[in-house]
Amino acid sequence: MYAFDYHKPSSVADAVSALKGADDGKFMAGGQTLIPTLKQRLAQPSDVVDLSGVKELSGISVAGGTVTIGAMTTHAAVADSAEVAGAIPALAALAGGIGDPQVRNRGTIGGSVANNDPAADYPAGCLALGATIKTSTREVSADNFFTGLFETDLADDEVIVSVSFPKPEKAAYVKFDNPASRYALVGVFVAKTAGGVRVAVTGAGQDGVFRVPEMEKALTASWSPDAVAGVKVDPGTLNSDIHASAEYRSHLIAVMAKRAVAAAG
């Protein structure tokens, strides 16, 4: 990797200050994406700001029907949390299906959301549950946060502080994953929320995670697996690669949606 200056601040304010003082700095959460990128010399930041020393960014709380998870909370902590499992079982199950034990014990929810990998699991959970992403300067709805492949509404000097999820009436996440990476070839998160039915798909869209209004409308009329069976997402909007064609992903979306609705009950 290329040489860089390393910072390990102890507060959000110090982290933001360190990044603002860098020519081309990068925040590092669990490092599951950044470290391999640095090792392969695909990135050359002037500074790396390690967030692992910022204790205020970790932790899980449930209050008033809302689950709030600190940005530096690991996938393993979310998966093993009795509070998350009691309030939103689908979210705990999602976290438990990310990568392998090594990845789950290092990777963080904030890092995953900020990176917005088009095959990551958390963006689908955020979008389907209508989550709110709190940053060092503001709060952003999931609908406005994810803007494209590896792109978000985050400013260069903003850091995610926490993610808040309203408790749904029903929810489930089902994915067809790559057996090597556990990334989703297609993952579908369905949720029946106080604001209506929401369906989010990851692993398939050319622009990353997206909602499926046709499925949401069908499930609003009839919450059953059969309601989404006939809804087909246009393959022209989906990815095609060595793992799966766009047509196959389109088929998988309907299959995974049916399974998710059945799992939600």
VEXKE-574415 format. One line per 2 residues: their letters; for each residue x, y, z of C-alpha. Coordinates in steps of 0.25 Angstrom, whole numbers, plus 5000, padded with zeros to 4 digits. Each point is the difference from the previous one (the first is absolute). Layout:
BEGIN
A) X Y Z ~ ... .
//
This chain:
BEGIN
MY) 5000 5000 5000 ~ 5004 5015 4999 .
AF) 5005 5008 5012 ~ 4989 5008 5007 .
DY) 4999 5007 5013 ~ 4992 4993 5011 .
HK) 4990 5006 5010 ~ 4992 4993 5011 .
PS) 4991 5011 5006 ~ 4992 4998 5013 .
SV) 4988 5008 4996 ~ 4991 5003 4988 .
AD) 5005 5015 5000 ~ 5015 4996 5000 .
AV) 4997 4990 4989 ~ 4993 5011 4991 .
SA) 5011 5009 5003 ~ 5011 4990 4996 .
LK) 4993 4998 4987 ~ 4998 5014 4997 .
GA) 5015 5003 5003 ~ 5004 4989 4990 .
DD) 5003 5002 4985 ~ 4992 4988 4996 .
GK) 4996 4992 5012 ~ 4991 4988 5003 .
FM) 4992 4995 5011 ~ 5003 4986 5004 .
AG) 4989 4992 5008 ~ 5002 4985 5000 .
GQ) 5010 5001 4988 ~ 4993 4988 4993 .
TL) 5000 5008 4987 ~ 5011 5011 5002 .
IP) 5011 4991 5004 ~ 5000 4990 4989 .
TL) 4999 5012 4990 ~ 5012 5006 5007 .
KQ) 5008 4987 4999 ~ 4997 4999 4985 .
RL) 5004 5015 4998 ~ 4986 5003 4994 .
AQ) 5000 5012 5010 ~ 5010 5010 5004 .
PS) 4994 5009 5011 ~ 5009 5010 5007 .
DV) 4994 4996 5014 ~ 4992 4989 5006 .
VD) 4991 5004 5012 ~ 4997 4987 5008 .
LS) 4987 5001 5007 ~ 5002 4988 5009 .
GV) 5004 5009 5012 ~ 4987 5008 4999 .
KE) 4992 4993 5011 ~ 4988 5009 4998 .
LS) 4998 4993 4987 ~ 4997 4987 5005 .
GI) 4988 4994 5007 ~ 4986 4996 4998 .
SV) 4987 5006 5007 ~ 4985 4997 4998 .
AG) 4990 5011 5004 ~ 4987 5004 4996 .
GT) 4999 4990 4989 ~ 5013 5004 4994 .
VT) 5013 4992 4999 ~ 5012 5009 5000 .
IG) 5014 4994 4996 ~ 5013 5007 5001 .
AM) 5008 5001 4988 ~ 5012 4992 5005 .
TT) 4991 4989 5005 ~ 5005 4987 4994 .
HA) 4991 4990 4992 ~ 5002 4990 5010 .
AV) 4995 5009 5011 ~ 4987 5003 4993 .
AD) 4998 4985 4997 ~ 5002 4996 5014 .
SA) 4992 5011 5006 ~ 4988 4996 5008 .
EV) 4994 5014 4999 ~ 5001 5000 4985 .
AG) 4995 4986 4999 ~ 4988 5003 5009 .
AI) 4996 5013 4992 ~ 5004 4997 4986 .
PA) 5004 4985 4998 ~ 5002 5002 4985 .
LA) 5011 5010 5003 ~ 5007 4991 5009 .
AL) 4999 4989 4990 ~ 5006 5009 4989 .
AG) 5012 5003 5008 ~ 5002 4985 5003 .
GI) 5001 4997 4985 ~ 5010 5010 4997 .
GD) 5014 4994 4995 ~ 5006 4990 5010 .
PQ) 5003 5001 5015 ~ 5013 5008 4997 .
VR) 4993 5010 4992 ~ 4988 5001 5010 .
NR) 5010 5003 5011 ~ 5007 5011 4993 .
GT) 4990 5006 4990 ~ 4991 5011 5005 .
IG) 4986 5005 4997 ~ 5005 5014 4997 .
GS) 5011 4995 4991 ~ 4991 4992 4992 .
VA) 4989 5011 4999 ~ 5011 5011 4996 .
NN) 5006 4991 4990 ~ 4987 4996 4993 .
DP) 5005 4988 4993 ~ 4990 4996 4990 .
AA) 5000 4985 5005 ~ 5000 5004 5015 .
DY) 4989 4996 5010 ~ 4998 5012 5009 .
PA) 4995 5010 4989 ~ 4988 4991 4997 .
GC) 4997 5000 5015 ~ 5001 5015 5001 .
LA) 4992 5002 4988 ~ 4989 4990 5003 .
LG) 4998 5004 5015 ~ 5001 5015 4997 .
AT) 5012 5002 5008 ~ 5006 5014 5003 .
IK) 5015 5002 4999 ~ 5006 5010 5010 .
TS) 5013 5006 4997 ~ 5009 5010 5007 .
TR) 4992 5011 4994 ~ 4985 4996 4997 .
EV) 4990 4989 4998 ~ 4997 4993 4986 .
SA) 4989 4991 4997 ~ 5005 4987 4993 .
DN) 4991 5004 4988 ~ 5009 5012 4998 .
FF) 5013 4994 5005 ~ 5004 4989 4989 .
TG) 5002 5007 4987 ~ 5007 4990 4991 .
LF) 5011 4989 4999 ~ 5009 5003 5012 .
ET) 4994 5014 5001 ~ 4993 5006 5011 .
DL) 4995 5014 5005 ~ 5012 5001 5010 .
AD) 5008 5012 4998 ~ 5015 4998 5000 .
DE) 5002 5005 5014 ~ 4988 4993 5006 .
VI) 5000 4988 5009 ~ 4989 4990 5003 .
VS) 4996 5000 5015 ~ 4989 4991 5000 .
VS) 4988 4993 4993 ~ 4986 5000 5005 .
FP) 4990 4989 4996 ~ 4985 5002 5003 .
KP) 4994 4987 5005 ~ 4992 4994 4989 .
EK) 4987 4991 5001 ~ 5006 4989 4992 .
AA) 5013 4999 4993 ~ 5010 4990 4994 .
YV) 5013 4999 4991 ~ 5003 4989 4991 .
KF) 5012 4999 4991 ~ 5006 4991 4989 .
DN) 5015 5002 5003 ~ 5013 4997 4994 .
PA) 5005 4988 5007 ~ 5014 5005 5001 .
SR) 4998 5015 5004 ~ 4986 4999 5006 .
YA) 4997 5013 4992 ~ 4986 5000 4995 .
LV) 4998 4996 4985 ~ 4986 5005 5004 .
GV) 4995 5004 5014 ~ 4985 5004 5002 .
FV) 4996 5007 5013 ~ 4985 5001 5002 .
AK) 4993 5008 5011 ~ 4986 5004 5005 .
TA) 5003 5013 5007 ~ 4991 5011 5006 .
GG) 5002 5008 4987 ~ 4996 4988 4991 .
VR) 5007 4989 4993 ~ 5014 5001 4995 .
VA) 5008 4991 4992 ~ 5015 5002 4997 .
VT) 5009 4992 4991 ~ 5016 4999 5001 .
GA) 5010 4993 4992 ~ 4992 5002 4987 .
GQ) 4998 5014 4996 ~ 5009 5008 4990 .
DG) 4999 5012 5010 ~ 5001 4992 5013 .
VF) 4989 4997 5010 ~ 4986 5004 4995 .
RV) 4986 4999 5004 ~ 4989 4992 4992 .
PE) 4987 5008 5000 ~ 4993 4990 4992 .
ME) 5002 4989 5011 ~ 4997 5010 5011 .
KA) 4987 5003 4993 ~ 4996 4986 4999 .
LT) 5004 4996 5014 ~ 4992 5012 5005 .
AS) 4988 4994 4993 ~ 5003 4986 5005 .
WS) 5011 4996 5009 ~ 5004 4986 4995 .
PD) 5011 4994 4992 ~ 4991 4998 4988 .
AV) 4998 5015 4999 ~ 5014 5002 4995 .
AG) 5001 4988 4992 ~ 4996 5007 4987 .
VK) 5008 5013 5002 ~ 5012 5000 4991 .
VD) 5011 5010 5001 ~ 5005 5005 4986 .
PG) 5013 4993 4998 ~ 5005 5012 4992 .
TL) 5002 5007 5014 ~ 5008 4988 5006 .
NS) 5014 4996 5000 ~ 5006 4989 4992 .
DI) 5013 4994 5003 ~ 5008 4987 5001 .
HA) 4991 4996 5012 ~ 4986 5002 4994 .
SA) 4994 5006 4988 ~ 4990 5011 5002 .
EY) 4988 4991 4996 ~ 5004 4990 5010 .
RS) 5001 5011 5011 ~ 4986 5005 4995 .
HL) 4995 4986 5003 ~ 5007 4999 5013 .
IA) 4994 5013 5005 ~ 4986 4994 4999 .
VM) 5004 4987 5007 ~ 5007 5007 5011 .
AK) 4989 5010 5002 ~ 4990 4988 5001 .
RA) 5009 4993 5011 ~ 5002 5013 5007 .
VA) 4985 5002 5001 ~ 4998 4986 5005 .
AA) 5011 5002 5010 ~ 4994 5013 5005 .
G) 4987 4992 5003 .
//
